[in-house]
């Protein structure tokens, strides 16, 4: 991973997306791409390389579980950052870090650092 990671944020709440983008961009000058749907995220990951991702579970066009499985296949570290319940996550995706919204900025920063150093899952 480069010293400036490229982070994908999938979040459909505009204000939450802005906050996450600001927090992530502060980390090592990261390049941050934000989208609000699974379809848009899938299009983006087919066109660009991402080092890390943060996924809300419920977005404009459904749940991000298929996208999460795709990111696992691509070996892109990610976390769920959602107001949903952990129990809603399918068993095969429960290995992924789950952060419940609202989540303190410091926890998000620490999680980004953990993902960047390969300490997630």
Biopython code that builds the backbone (N, CA, C, O; Angstrom):
import numpy as np
from Bio.PDB.StructureBuilder import StructureBuilder

atoms = [
    (1, "UNK", "N", (0.841, -1.173, 0.000)),
    (1, "UNK", "CA", (0.000, 0.000, 0.000)),
    (1, "UNK", "C", (0.886, 1.235, 0.000)),
    (1, "UNK", "O", (1.906, 1.286, 0.687)),
    (2, "UNK", "N", (0.485, 2.217, -0.772)),
    (2, "UNK", "CA", (1.258, 3.453, -0.836)),
    (2, "UNK", "C", (1.121, 4.215, 0.472)),
    (2, "UNK", "O", (0.273, 3.890, 1.304)),
    (3, "UNK", "N", (1.967, 5.238, 0.650)),
    (3, "UNK", "CA", (1.893, 6.034, 1.873)),
    (3, "UNK", "C", (0.628, 6.872, 1.917)),
    (3, "UNK", "O", (0.254, 7.374, 2.977)),
    (4, "UNK", "N", (-0.033, 7.029, 0.778)),
    (4, "UNK", "CA", (-1.298, 7.757, 0.709)),
    (4, "UNK", "C", (-2.374, 6.790, 0.241)),
    (4, "UNK", "O", (-2.599, 6.650, -0.961)),
    (5, "UNK", "N", (-3.043, 6.119, 1.175)),
    (5, "UNK", "CA", (-4.023, 5.107, 0.774)),
    (5, "UNK", "C", (-5.229, 5.715, 0.066)),
    (5, "UNK", "O", (-5.607, 6.861, 0.311)),
    (6, "UNK", "N", (-5.810, 4.928, -0.802)),
    (6, "UNK", "CA", (-7.049, 5.308, -1.481)),
    (6, "UNK", "C", (-8.175, 4.583, -0.744)),
    (6, "UNK", "O", (-8.214, 3.353, -0.709)),
    (7, "UNK", "N", (-9.083, 5.349, -0.160)),
    (7, "UNK", "CA", (-10.133, 4.808, 0.692)),
    (7, "UNK", "C", (-11.495, 4.994, 0.019)),
    (7, "UNK", "O", (-11.831, 6.088, -0.435)),
    (8, "UNK", "N", (-12.262, 3.920, -0.037)),
    (8, "UNK", "CA", (-13.628, 3.962, -0.543)),
    (8, "UNK", "C", (-14.584, 4.024, 0.642)),
    (8, "UNK", "O", (-14.503, 3.203, 1.556)),
    (9, "UNK", "N", (-15.483, 4.994, 0.625)),
    (9, "UNK", "CA", (-16.530, 5.098, 1.639)),
    (9, "UNK", "C", (-17.869, 4.922, 0.942)),
    (9, "UNK", "O", (-18.188, 5.648, 0.001)),
    (10, "UNK", "N", (-18.650, 3.957, 1.407)),
    (10, "UNK", "CA", (-19.987, 3.730, 0.868)),
    (10, "UNK", "C", (-20.969, 4.111, 1.972)),
    (10, "UNK", "O", (-21.158, 3.377, 2.942)),
    (11, "UNK", "N", (-21.586, 5.273, 1.797)),
    (11, "UNK", "CA", (-22.468, 5.859, 2.818)),
    (11, "UNK", "C", (-23.498, 6.727, 2.129)),
    (11, "UNK", "O", (-23.144, 7.594, 1.330)),
    (12, "UNK", "N", (-24.787, 6.502, 2.432)),
    (12, "UNK", "CA", (-25.830, 7.262, 1.751)),
    (12, "UNK", "C", (-26.367, 8.447, 2.544)),
    (12, "UNK", "O", (-27.183, 9.208, 2.024)),
    (13, "UNK", "N", (-25.932, 8.622, 3.783)),
    (13, "UNK", "CA", (-26.318, 9.802, 4.551)),
    (13, "UNK", "C", (-25.275, 10.885, 4.278)),
    (13, "UNK", "O", (-24.109, 10.737, 4.645)),
    (14, "UNK", "N", (-25.693, 11.960, 3.642)),
    (14, "UNK", "CA", (-24.767, 12.994, 3.179)),
    (14, "UNK", "C", (-23.883, 13.542, 4.299)),
    (14, "UNK", "O", (-22.671, 13.665, 4.121)),
    (15, "UNK", "N", (-24.468, 13.871, 5.442)),
    (15, "UNK", "CA", (-23.678, 14.459, 6.536)),
    (15, "UNK", "C", (-22.691, 13.459, 7.126)),
    (15, "UNK", "O", (-21.556, 13.816, 7.440)),
    (16, "UNK", "N", (-23.117, 12.224, 7.275)),
    (16, "UNK", "CA", (-22.208, 11.187, 7.769)),
    (16, "UNK", "C", (-21.071, 10.986, 6.767)),
    (16, "UNK", "O", (-19.911, 10.860, 7.159)),
    (17, "UNK", "N", (-21.401, 10.957, 5.487)),
    (17, "UNK", "CA", (-20.381, 10.793, 4.441)),
    (17, "UNK", "C", (-19.359, 11.922, 4.493)),
    (17, "UNK", "O", (-18.159, 11.682, 4.362)),
    (18, "UNK", "N", (-19.834, 13.159, 4.683)),
    (18, "UNK", "CA", (-18.911, 14.299, 4.795)),
    (18, "UNK", "C", (-17.980, 14.148, 5.986)),
    (18, "UNK", "O", (-16.780, 14.399, 5.874)),
    (19, "UNK", "N", (-18.522, 13.740, 7.123)),
    (19, "UNK", "CA", (-17.695, 13.543, 8.323)),
    (19, "UNK", "C", (-16.650, 12.453, 8.093)),
    (19, "UNK", "O", (-15.476, 12.632, 8.415)),
    (20, "UNK", "N", (-17.083, 11.333, 7.538)),
    (20, "UNK", "CA", (-16.149, 10.231, 7.296)),
    (20, "UNK", "C", (-15.066, 10.628, 6.305)),
    (20, "UNK", "O", (-13.897, 10.280, 6.471)),
    (21, "UNK", "N", (-15.466, 11.357, 5.278)),
    (21, "UNK", "CA", (-14.501, 11.816, 4.285)),
    (21, "UNK", "C", (-13.452, 12.717, 4.927)),
    (21, "UNK", "O", (-12.262, 12.583, 4.641)),
    (22, "UNK", "N", (-13.878, 13.626, 5.785)),
    (22, "UNK", "CA", (-12.942, 14.534, 6.452)),
    (22, "UNK", "C", (-12.002, 13.774, 7.377)),
    (22, "UNK", "O", (-10.802, 14.047, 7.404)),
    (23, "UNK", "N", (-12.537, 12.826, 8.131)),
    (23, "UNK", "CA", (-11.705, 12.029, 9.044)),
    (23, "UNK", "C", (-10.695, 11.212, 8.247)),
    (23, "UNK", "O", (-9.509, 11.195, 8.576)),
    (24, "UNK", "N", (-11.162, 10.535, 7.201)),
    (24, "UNK", "CA", (-10.280, 9.683, 6.400)),
    (24, "UNK", "C", (-9.226, 10.490, 5.653)),
    (24, "UNK", "O", (-8.078, 10.061, 5.547)),
    (25, "UNK", "N", (-9.605, 11.646, 5.140)),
    (25, "UNK", "CA", (-8.664, 12.480, 4.381)),
    (25, "UNK", "C", (-7.546, 13.004, 5.267)),
    (25, "UNK", "O", (-6.447, 13.274, 4.783)),
    (26, "UNK", "N", (-7.813, 13.148, 6.542)),
    (26, "UNK", "CA", (-6.786, 13.606, 7.489)),
    (26, "UNK", "C", (-5.706, 12.556, 7.724)),
    (26, "UNK", "O", (-4.607, 12.872, 8.180)),
    (27, "UNK", "N", (-6.025, 11.317, 7.411)),
    (27, "UNK", "CA", (-5.095, 10.232, 7.679)),
    (27, "UNK", "C", (-4.076, 10.073, 6.554)),
    (27, "UNK", "O", (-4.397, 9.586, 5.470)),
    (28, "UNK", "N", (-2.866, 10.484, 6.827)),
    (28, "UNK", "CA", (-1.751, 10.320, 5.887)),
    (28, "UNK", "C", (-2.062, 10.887, 4.504)),
    (28, "UNK", "O", (-1.554, 10.382, 3.502)),
    (29, "UNK", "N", (-2.883, 11.920, 4.439)),
    (29, "UNK", "CA", (-3.204, 12.525, 3.154)),
    (29, "UNK", "C", (-3.930, 11.585, 2.218)),
    (29, "UNK", "O", (-3.737, 11.637, 1.004)),
    (30, "UNK", "N", (-4.753, 10.738, 2.769)),
    (30, "UNK", "CA", (-5.445, 9.728, 1.974)),
    (30, "UNK", "C", (-6.291, 10.345, 0.877)),
    (30, "UNK", "O", (-6.850, 11.430, 1.032)),
    (31, "UNK", "N", (-6.372, 9.632, -0.230)),
    (31, "UNK", "CA", (-7.328, 9.975, -1.285)),
    (31, "UNK", "C", (-8.622, 9.259, -0.907)),
    (31, "UNK", "O", (-8.616, 8.056, -0.648)),
    (32, "UNK", "N", (-9.721, 9.991, -0.876)),
    (32, "UNK", "CA", (-10.987, 9.420, -0.438)),
    (32, "UNK", "C", (-12.025, 9.547, -1.546)),
    (32, "UNK", "O", (-12.198, 10.615, -2.133)),
    (33, "UNK", "N", (-12.714, 8.442, -1.825)),
    (33, "UNK", "CA", (-13.802, 8.429, -2.786)),
    (33, "UNK", "C", (-15.058, 8.002, -2.047)),
    (33, "UNK", "O", (-15.077, 6.966, -1.383)),
    (34, "UNK", "N", (-16.108, 8.806, -2.165)),
    (34, "UNK", "CA", (-17.365, 8.532, -1.467)),
    (34, "UNK", "C", (-18.444, 8.224, -2.492)),
    (34, "UNK", "O", (-18.544, 8.894, -3.519)),
    (35, "UNK", "N", (-19.249, 7.212, -2.211)),
    (35, "UNK", "CA", (-20.410, 6.924, -3.043)),
    (35, "UNK", "C", (-21.562, 6.491, -2.141)),
    (35, "UNK", "O", (-21.360, 6.183, -0.967)),
    (36, "UNK", "N", (-22.765, 6.470, -2.699)),
    (36, "UNK", "CA", (-23.946, 6.236, -1.870)),
    (36, "UNK", "C", (-24.740, 4.981, -2.239)),
    (36, "UNK", "O", (-25.828, 4.756, -1.710)),
    (37, "UNK", "N", (-24.200, 4.171, -3.141)),
    (37, "UNK", "CA", (-24.934, 2.964, -3.537)),
    (37, "UNK", "C", (-23.974, 1.813, -3.831)),
    (37, "UNK", "O", (-22.791, 2.012, -4.103)),
    (38, "UNK", "N", (-24.524, 0.613, -3.766)),
    (38, "UNK", "CA", (-23.749, -0.585, -4.094)),
    (38, "UNK", "C", (-23.342, -0.556, -5.560)),
    (38, "UNK", "O", (-22.197, -0.858, -5.897)),
    (39, "UNK", "N", (-24.278, -0.193, -6.430)),
    (39, "UNK", "CA", (-23.985, -0.170, -7.868)),
    (39, "UNK", "C", (-22.837, 0.776, -8.180)),
    (39, "UNK", "O", (-21.943, 0.439, -8.956)),
    (40, "UNK", "N", (-22.860, 1.949, -7.581)),
    (40, "UNK", "CA", (-21.787, 2.915, -7.814)),
    (40, "UNK", "C", (-20.464, 2.398, -7.259)),
    (40, "UNK", "O", (-19.420, 2.566, -7.890)),
    (41, "UNK", "N", (-20.499, 1.776, -6.098)),
    (41, "UNK", "CA", (-19.280, 1.226, -5.503)),
    (41, "UNK", "C", (-18.700, 0.119, -6.374)),
    (41, "UNK", "O", (-17.488, 0.065, -6.585)),
    (42, "UNK", "N", (-19.553, -0.758, -6.878)),
    (42, "UNK", "CA", (-19.080, -1.839, -7.758)),
    (42, "UNK", "C", (-18.438, -1.269, -9.021)),
    (42, "UNK", "O", (-17.406, -1.759, -9.479)),
    (43, "UNK", "N", (-19.056, -0.234, -9.574)),
    (43, "UNK", "CA", (-18.486, 0.411, -10.765)),
    (43, "UNK", "C", (-17.110, 0.984, -10.435)),
    (43, "UNK", "O", (-16.162, 0.825, -11.204)),
    (44, "UNK", "N", (-17.009, 1.647, -9.293)),
    (44, "UNK", "CA", (-15.744, 2.262, -8.904)),
    (44, "UNK", "C", (-14.643, 1.227, -8.690)),
    (44, "UNK", "O", (-13.513, 1.429, -9.135)),
    (45, "UNK", "N", (-14.960, 0.119, -8.012)),
    (45, "UNK", "CA", (-13.898, -0.860, -7.749)),
    (45, "UNK", "C", (-13.504, -1.624, -9.010)),
    (45, "UNK", "O", (-12.450, -2.258, -9.048)),
    (46, "UNK", "N", (-14.346, -1.565, -10.041)),
    (46, "UNK", "CA", (-13.946, -2.179, -11.310)),
    (46, "UNK", "C", (-13.031, -1.256, -12.107)),
    (46, "UNK", "O", (-12.361, -1.699, -13.039)),
    (47, "UNK", "N", (-13.000, 0.031, -11.742)),
    (47, "UNK", "CA", (-12.213, 1.020, -12.480)),
    (47, "UNK", "C", (-10.981, 1.522, -11.735)),
    (47, "UNK", "O", (-10.027, 1.993, -12.354)),
    (48, "UNK", "N", (-11.002, 1.422, -10.408)),
    (48, "UNK", "CA", (-9.918, 1.986, -9.604)),
    (48, "UNK", "C", (-9.452, 0.971, -8.567)),
    (48, "UNK", "O", (-10.171, 0.032, -8.225)),
    (49, "UNK", "N", (-8.244, 1.177, -8.078)),
    (49, "UNK", "CA", (-7.722, 0.343, -7.002)),
    (49, "UNK", "C", (-7.909, 1.069, -5.679)),
    (49, "UNK", "O", (-7.534, 2.232, -5.537)),
    (50, "UNK", "N", (-8.487, 0.377, -4.722)),
    (50, "UNK", "CA", (-8.672, 0.927, -3.387)),
    (50, "UNK", "C", (-7.836, 0.135, -2.406)),
    (50, "UNK", "O", (-7.679, -1.078, -2.539)),
    (51, "UNK", "N", (-7.299, 0.838, -1.417)),
    (51, "UNK", "CA", (-6.502, 0.191, -0.388)),
    (51, "UNK", "C", (-7.343, -0.211, 0.813)),
    (51, "UNK", "O", (-7.040, -1.196, 1.486)),
    (52, "UNK", "N", (-8.400, 0.550, 1.085)),
    (52, "UNK", "CA", (-9.251, 0.351, 2.246)),
    (52, "UNK", "C", (-10.673, 0.750, 1.897)),
    (52, "UNK", "O", (-10.902, 1.471, 0.925)),
    (53, "UNK", "N", (-11.636, 0.277, 2.693)),
    (53, "UNK", "CA", (-13.022, 0.691, 2.479)),
    (53, "UNK", "C", (-13.785, 0.706, 3.798)),
    (53, "UNK", "O", (-13.488, -0.048, 4.724)),
    (54, "UNK", "N", (-14.771, 1.586, 3.851)),
    (54, "UNK", "CA", (-15.710, 1.653, 4.970)),
    (54, "UNK", "C", (-17.111, 1.566, 4.377)),
    (54, "UNK", "O", (-17.485, 2.366, 3.519)),
    (55, "UNK", "N", (-17.877, 0.588, 4.843)),
    (55, "UNK", "CA", (-19.188, 0.330, 4.264)),
    (55, "UNK", "C", (-20.303, 0.510, 5.279)),
    (55, "UNK", "O", (-20.283, -0.098, 6.350)),
    (56, "UNK", "N", (-21.275, 1.346, 4.940)),
    (56, "UNK", "CA", (-22.541, 1.310, 5.653)),
    (56, "UNK", "C", (-23.224, 0.036, 5.163)),
    (56, "UNK", "O", (-22.921, -0.436, 4.067)),
    (57, "UNK", "N", (-24.126, -0.522, 5.940)),
    (57, "UNK", "CA", (-24.788, -1.752, 5.505)),
    (57, "UNK", "C", (-25.989, -1.449, 4.613)),
    (57, "UNK", "O", (-26.137, -2.039, 3.543)),
    (58, "UNK", "N", (-26.842, -0.533, 5.053)),
    (58, "UNK", "CA", (-28.036, -0.181, 4.284)),
    (58, "UNK", "C", (-27.798, 1.120, 3.537)),
    (58, "UNK", "O", (-27.672, 2.183, 4.145)),
    (59, "UNK", "N", (-27.738, 1.031, 2.208)),
    (59, "UNK", "CA", (-27.535, 2.217, 1.379)),
    (59, "UNK", "C", (-28.677, 2.331, 0.367)),
    (59, "UNK", "O", (-29.615, 1.535, 0.393)),
    (60, "UNK", "N", (-28.598, 3.307, -0.510)),
    (60, "UNK", "CA", (-29.707, 3.638, -1.406)),
    (60, "UNK", "C", (-30.306, 2.455, -2.161)),
    (60, "UNK", "O", (-31.525, 2.364, -2.304)),
    (61, "UNK", "N", (-29.459, 1.556, -2.641)),
    (61, "UNK", "CA", (-29.972, 0.465, -3.468)),
    (61, "UNK", "C", (-29.890, -0.905, -2.795)),
    (61, "UNK", "O", (-29.872, -1.932, -3.475)),
    (62, "UNK", "N", (-29.842, -0.922, -1.472)),
    (62, "UNK", "CA", (-29.864, -2.200, -0.768)),
    (62, "UNK", "C", (-28.742, -2.352, 0.240)),
    (62, "UNK", "O", (-28.165, -1.374, 0.717)),
    (63, "UNK", "N", (-28.452, -3.594, 0.549)),
    (63, "UNK", "CA", (-27.412, -3.915, 1.530)),
    (63, "UNK", "C", (-26.070, -4.120, 0.826)),
    (63, "UNK", "O", (-26.023, -4.510, -0.341)),
    (64, "UNK", "N", (-24.994, -3.855, 1.540)),
    (64, "UNK", "CA", (-23.645, -3.926, 0.964)),
    (64, "UNK", "C", (-22.977, -5.285, 1.139)),
    (64, "UNK", "O", (-21.767, -5.396, 0.940)),
    (65, "UNK", "N", (-23.720, -6.311, 1.502)),
    (65, "UNK", "CA", (-23.089, -7.604, 1.772)),
    (65, "UNK", "C", (-22.436, -8.222, 0.536)),
    (65, "UNK", "O", (-21.368, -8.824, 0.647)),
    (66, "UNK", "N", (-23.051, -8.087, -0.629)),
    (66, "UNK", "CA", (-22.427, -8.590, -1.857)),
    (66, "UNK", "C", (-21.154, -7.837, -2.178)),
    (66, "UNK", "O", (-20.157, -8.431, -2.589)),
    (67, "UNK", "N", (-21.189, -6.530, -1.990)),
    (67, "UNK", "CA", (-19.994, -5.707, -2.181)),
    (67, "UNK", "C", (-18.905, -6.130, -1.197)),
    (67, "UNK", "O", (-17.732, -6.219, -1.558)),
    (68, "UNK", "N", (-19.302, -6.388, 0.039)),
    (68, "UNK", "CA", (-18.336, -6.828, 1.054)),
    (68, "UNK", "C", (-17.659, -8.131, 0.633)),
    (68, "UNK", "O", (-16.444, -8.272, 0.768)),
    (69, "UNK", "N", (-18.436, -9.073, 0.129)),
    (69, "UNK", "CA", (-17.867, -10.343, -0.334)),
    (69, "UNK", "C", (-16.894, -10.105, -1.486)),
    (69, "UNK", "O", (-15.847, -10.748, -1.563)),
    (70, "UNK", "N", (-17.241, -9.186, -2.375)),
    (70, "UNK", "CA", (-16.364, -8.847, -3.496)),
    (70, "UNK", "C", (-15.060, -8.239, -2.982)),
    (70, "UNK", "O", (-13.985, -8.583, -3.473)),
    (71, "UNK", "N", (-15.140, -7.349, -2.010)),
    (71, "UNK", "CA", (-13.926, -6.742, -1.437)),
    (71, "UNK", "C", (-13.047, -7.802, -0.772)),
    (71, "UNK", "O", (-11.821, -7.730, -0.853)),
    (72, "UNK", "N", (-13.667, -8.784, -0.117)),
    (72, "UNK", "CA", (-12.883, -9.881, 0.468)),
    (72, "UNK", "C", (-12.130, -10.640, -0.624)),
    (72, "UNK", "O", (-10.954, -10.963, -0.463)),
    (73, "UNK", "N", (-12.817, -10.924, -1.740)),
    (73, "UNK", "CA", (-12.173, -11.611, -2.867)),
    (73, "UNK", "C", (-10.996, -10.807, -3.398)),
    (73, "UNK", "O", (-9.962, -11.369, -3.758)),
    (74, "UNK", "N", (-11.159, -9.485, -3.445)),
    (74, "UNK", "CA", (-10.097, -8.602, -3.943)),
    (74, "UNK", "C", (-9.010, -8.336, -2.901)),
    (74, "UNK", "O", (-7.992, -7.711, -3.198)),
    (75, "UNK", "N", (-9.236, -8.811, -1.693)),
    (75, "UNK", "CA", (-8.306, -8.605, -0.569)),
    (75, "UNK", "C", (-8.148, -7.123, -0.210)),
    (75, "UNK", "O", (-7.060, -6.663, 0.134)),
    (76, "UNK", "N", (-9.257, -6.396, -0.299)),
    (76, "UNK", "CA", (-9.274, -4.993, 0.111)),
    (76, "UNK", "C", (-9.791, -4.953, 1.544)),
    (76, "UNK", "O", (-10.946, -5.306, 1.784)),
    (77, "UNK", "N", (-8.971, -4.535, 2.496)),
    (77, "UNK", "CA", (-9.429, -4.446, 3.881)),
    (77, "UNK", "C", (-10.583, -3.448, 4.012)),
    (77, "UNK", "O", (-10.555, -2.368, 3.422)),
    (78, "UNK", "N", (-11.588, -3.824, 4.789)),
    (78, "UNK", "CA", (-12.720, -2.929, 4.987)),
    (78, "UNK", "C", (-13.352, -3.183, 6.338)),
    (78, "UNK", "O", (-13.090, -4.192, 6.991)),
    (79, "UNK", "N", (-14.186, -2.247, 6.740)),
    (79, "UNK", "CA", (-14.989, -2.377, 7.949)),
    (79, "UNK", "C", (-16.421, -2.010, 7.615)),
    (79, "UNK", "O", (-16.685, -1.253, 6.681)),
    (80, "UNK", "N", (-17.334, -2.557, 8.391)),
    (80, "UNK", "CA", (-18.706, -2.091, 8.353)),
    (80, "UNK", "C", (-18.811, -0.959, 9.368)),
    (80, "UNK", "O", (-18.348, -1.087, 10.502)),
    (81, "UNK", "N", (-19.412, 0.135, 8.961)),
    (81, "UNK", "CA", (-19.663, 1.273, 9.838)),
    (81, "UNK", "C", (-21.135, 1.595, 9.646)),
    (81, "UNK", "O", (-21.514, 2.253, 8.677)),
    (82, "UNK", "N", (-21.967, 1.127, 10.577)),
    (82, "UNK", "CA", (-23.394, 1.119, 10.311)),
    (82, "UNK", "C", (-24.232, 1.297, 11.569)),
    (82, "UNK", "O", (-23.784, 1.019, 12.681)),
    (83, "UNK", "N", (-25.446, 1.763, 11.368)),
    (83, "UNK", "CA", (-26.426, 1.823, 12.434)),
    (83, "UNK", "C", (-27.179, 0.508, 12.560)),
    (83, "UNK", "O", (-27.968, 0.330, 13.488)),
    (84, "UNK", "N", (-26.943, -0.407, 11.640)),
    (84, "UNK", "CA", (-27.562, -1.731, 11.702)),
    (84, "UNK", "C", (-26.989, -2.515, 12.876)),
    (84, "UNK", "O", (-26.022, -2.091, 13.509)),
    (85, "UNK", "N", (-27.585, -3.636, 13.150)),
    (85, "UNK", "CA", (-27.103, -4.500, 14.220)),
    (85, "UNK", "C", (-26.073, -5.488, 13.680)),
    (85, "UNK", "O", (-26.171, -5.934, 12.537)),
    (86, "UNK", "N", (-25.094, -5.825, 14.502)),
    (86, "UNK", "CA", (-24.096, -6.815, 14.118)),
    (86, "UNK", "C", (-24.774, -8.136, 13.759)),
    (86, "UNK", "O", (-24.316, -8.851, 12.869)),
    (87, "UNK", "N", (-25.851, -8.453, 14.444)),
    (87, "UNK", "CA", (-26.570, -9.697, 14.193)),
    (87, "UNK", "C", (-27.150, -9.756, 12.775)),
    (87, "UNK", "O", (-27.464, -10.839, 12.281)),
    (88, "UNK", "N", (-27.293, -8.599, 12.120)),
    (88, "UNK", "CA", (-27.803, -8.555, 10.747)),
    (88, "UNK", "C", (-26.750, -8.975, 9.720)),
    (88, "UNK", "O", (-27.084, -9.269, 8.572)),
    (89, "UNK", "N", (-25.494, -9.004, 10.127)),
    (89, "UNK", "CA", (-24.402, -9.356, 9.225)),
    (89, "UNK", "C", (-24.395, -10.876, 9.015)),
    (89, "UNK", "O", (-24.425, -11.634, 9.985)),
    (90, "UNK", "N", (-24.355, -11.319, 7.763)),
    (90, "UNK", "CA", (-24.296, -12.771, 7.503)),
    (90, "UNK", "C", (-23.089, -13.405, 8.188)),
    (90, "UNK", "O", (-22.045, -12.772, 8.347)),
    (91, "UNK", "N", (-23.247, -14.652, 8.587)),
    (91, "UNK", "CA", (-22.196, -15.353, 9.331)),
    (91, "UNK", "C", (-20.837, -15.283, 8.652)),
    (91, "UNK", "O", (-19.820, -15.094, 9.320)),
    (92, "UNK", "N", (-20.806, -15.436, 7.311)),
    (92, "UNK", "CA", (-19.524, -15.476, 6.604)),
    (92, "UNK", "C", (-18.830, -14.111, 6.557)),
    (92, "UNK", "O", (-17.661, -14.029, 6.180)),
    (93, "UNK", "N", (-19.533, -13.042, 6.935)),
    (93, "UNK", "CA", (-18.923, -11.706, 6.954)),
    (93, "UNK", "C", (-18.672, -11.199, 8.375)),
    (93, "UNK", "O", (-18.229, -10.065, 8.558)),
    (94, "UNK", "N", (-18.948, -12.020, 9.368)),
    (94, "UNK", "CA", (-18.767, -11.586, 10.754)),
    (94, "UNK", "C", (-17.299, -11.545, 11.174)),
    (94, "UNK", "O", (-16.986, -11.142, 12.294)),
    (95, "UNK", "N", (-16.412, -11.953, 10.297)),
    (95, "UNK", "CA", (-14.978, -11.832, 10.569)),
    (95, "UNK", "C", (-14.505, -10.393, 10.398)),
    (95, "UNK", "O", (-13.410, -10.034, 10.830)),
    (96, "UNK", "N", (-15.343, -9.574, 9.762)),
    (96, "UNK", "CA", (-14.996, -8.192, 9.447)),
    (96, "UNK", "C", (-15.319, -7.301, 10.644)),
    (96, "UNK", "O", (-16.331, -7.496, 11.318)),
    (97, "UNK", "N", (-14.460, -6.331, 10.901)),
    (97, "UNK", "CA", (-14.698, -5.383, 11.983)),
    (97, "UNK", "C", (-16.014, -4.651, 11.752)),
    (97, "UNK", "O", (-16.319, -4.228, 10.637)),
    (98, "UNK", "N", (-16.788, -4.509, 12.824)),
    (98, "UNK", "CA", (-18.081, -3.833, 12.773)),
    (98, "UNK", "C", (-18.054, -2.677, 13.762)),
    (98, "UNK", "O", (-17.849, -2.877, 14.959)),
    (99, "UNK", "N", (-18.262, -1.471, 13.255)),
    (99, "UNK", "CA", (-18.349, -0.284, 14.098)),
    (99, "UNK", "C", (-19.777, 0.228, 14.043)),
    (99, "UNK", "O", (-20.349, 0.385, 12.964)),
    (100, "UNK", "N", (-20.336, 0.480, 15.185)),
    (100, "UNK", "CA", (-21.729, 0.948, 15.259)),
    (100, "UNK", "C", (-21.763, 2.472, 15.226)),
    (100, "UNK", "O", (-21.031, 3.135, 15.961)),
    (101, "UNK", "N", (-22.630, 3.027, 14.356)),
    (101, "UNK", "CA", (-22.818, 4.480, 14.301)),
    (101, "UNK", "C", (-23.770, 4.893, 15.409)),
    (101, "UNK", "O", (-24.700, 4.153, 15.728)),
    (102, "UNK", "N", (-23.558, 6.051, 15.995)),
    (102, "UNK", "CA", (-22.455, 6.979, 15.729)),
    (102, "UNK", "C", (-21.171, 6.455, 16.353)),
    (102, "UNK", "O", (-21.182, 5.861, 17.431)),
    (103, "UNK", "N", (-20.085, 6.682, 15.668)),
    (103, "UNK", "CA", (-18.783, 6.177, 16.091)),
    (103, "UNK", "C", (-17.832, 7.365, 16.283)),
    (103, "UNK", "O", (-17.732, 8.221, 15.404)),
    (104, "UNK", "N", (-17.142, 7.422, 17.412)),
    (104, "UNK", "CA", (-16.217, 8.538, 17.639)),
    (104, "UNK", "C", (-15.116, 8.609, 16.569)),
    (104, "UNK", "O", (-14.627, 7.584, 16.094)),
    (105, "UNK", "N", (-14.747, 9.816, 16.210)),
    (105, "UNK", "CA", (-13.716, 10.025, 15.177)),
    (105, "UNK", "C", (-12.424, 9.301, 15.525)),
    (105, "UNK", "O", (-11.771, 8.754, 14.636)),
    (106, "UNK", "N", (-12.043, 9.286, 16.786)),
    (106, "UNK", "CA", (-10.794, 8.632, 17.183)),
    (106, "UNK", "C", (-10.835, 7.133, 16.888)),
    (106, "UNK", "O", (-9.829, 6.554, 16.478)),
    (107, "UNK", "N", (-11.976, 6.512, 17.092)),
    (107, "UNK", "CA", (-12.114, 5.082, 16.797)),
    (107, "UNK", "C", (-11.990, 4.851, 15.289)),
    (107, "UNK", "O", (-11.363, 3.885, 14.855)),
    (108, "UNK", "N", (-12.582, 5.731, 14.500)),
    (108, "UNK", "CA", (-12.471, 5.615, 13.038)),
    (108, "UNK", "C", (-11.019, 5.777, 12.612)),
    (108, "UNK", "O", (-10.532, 5.020, 11.771)),
    (109, "UNK", "N", (-10.327, 6.753, 13.181)),
    (109, "UNK", "CA", (-8.897, 6.943, 12.863)),
    (109, "UNK", "C", (-8.087, 5.701, 13.216)),
    (109, "UNK", "O", (-7.271, 5.242, 12.418)),
    (110, "UNK", "N", (-8.310, 5.159, 14.404)),
    (110, "UNK", "CA", (-7.590, 3.957, 14.829)),
    (110, "UNK", "C", (-7.883, 2.785, 13.898)),
    (110, "UNK", "O", (-6.996, 1.991, 13.587)),
    (111, "UNK", "N", (-9.126, 2.685, 13.461)),
    (111, "UNK", "CA", (-9.507, 1.607, 12.561)),
    (111, "UNK", "C", (-8.817, 1.758, 11.209)),
    (111, "UNK", "O", (-8.359, 0.771, 10.633)),
    (112, "UNK", "N", (-8.741, 2.976, 10.704)),
    (112, "UNK", "CA", (-8.023, 3.223, 9.446)),
    (112, "UNK", "C", (-6.563, 2.815, 9.589)),
    (112, "UNK", "O", (-6.003, 2.185, 8.693)),
    (113, "UNK", "N", (-5.947, 3.171, 10.710)),
    (113, "UNK", "CA", (-4.548, 2.792, 10.947)),
    (113, "UNK", "C", (-4.408, 1.268, 10.998)),
    (113, "UNK", "O", (-3.462, 0.707, 10.444)),
    (114, "UNK", "N", (-5.357, 0.603, 11.669)),
    (114, "UNK", "CA", (-5.310, -0.859, 11.752)),
    (114, "UNK", "C", (-5.446, -1.500, 10.384)),
    (114, "UNK", "O", (-4.719, -2.436, 10.052)),
    (115, "UNK", "N", (-6.393, -0.986, 9.583)),
    (115, "UNK", "CA", (-6.558, -1.542, 8.237)),
    (115, "UNK", "C", (-5.306, -1.310, 7.399)),
    (115, "UNK", "O", (-4.864, -2.202, 6.676)),
    (116, "UNK", "N", (-4.737, -0.114, 7.497)),
    (116, "UNK", "CA", (-3.562, 0.228, 6.696)),
    (116, "UNK", "C", (-2.367, -0.642, 7.050)),
    (116, "UNK", "O", (-1.493, -0.877, 6.216)),
    (117, "UNK", "N", (-2.333, -1.119, 8.293)),
    (117, "UNK", "CA", (-1.213, -1.967, 8.701)),
    (117, "UNK", "C", (-1.570, -3.447, 8.685)),
    (117, "UNK", "O", (-0.806, -4.279, 9.174)),
    (118, "UNK", "N", (-2.740, -3.777, 8.119)),
    (118, "UNK", "CA", (-3.127, -5.172, 7.964)),
    (118, "UNK", "C", (-3.617, -5.838, 9.217)),
    (118, "UNK", "O", (-3.517, -7.060, 9.333)),
    (119, "UNK", "N", (-4.147, -5.082, 10.172)),
    (119, "UNK", "CA", (-4.563, -5.658, 11.456)),
    (119, "UNK", "C", (-6.068, -5.856, 11.577)),
    (119, "UNK", "O", (-6.571, -6.013, 12.689)),
    (120, "UNK", "N", (-6.802, -5.852, 10.467)),
    (120, "UNK", "CA", (-8.240, -6.084, 10.570)),
    (120, "UNK", "C", (-8.570, -7.503, 10.168)),
    (120, "UNK", "O", (-7.719, -8.237, 9.665)),
    (121, "UNK", "N", (-9.809, -7.881, 10.395)),
    (121, "UNK", "CA", (-10.392, -9.204, 10.198)),
    (121, "UNK", "C", (-9.912, -10.036, 11.317)),
    (121, "UNK", "O", (-10.255, -11.215, 11.401)),
]
sb = StructureBuilder()
sb.init_structure("model")
sb.init_model(0)
sb.init_chain("A")
sb.init_seg("    ")
for serial, (resi, resn, name, xyz) in enumerate(atoms, 1):
    if name == "N":
        sb.init_residue(resn, " ", resi, " ")
    sb.init_atom(name, np.array(xyz, "f"), 0.0, 1.0, " ", f" {name:<3s}", serial, name[0])
structure = sb.get_structure()
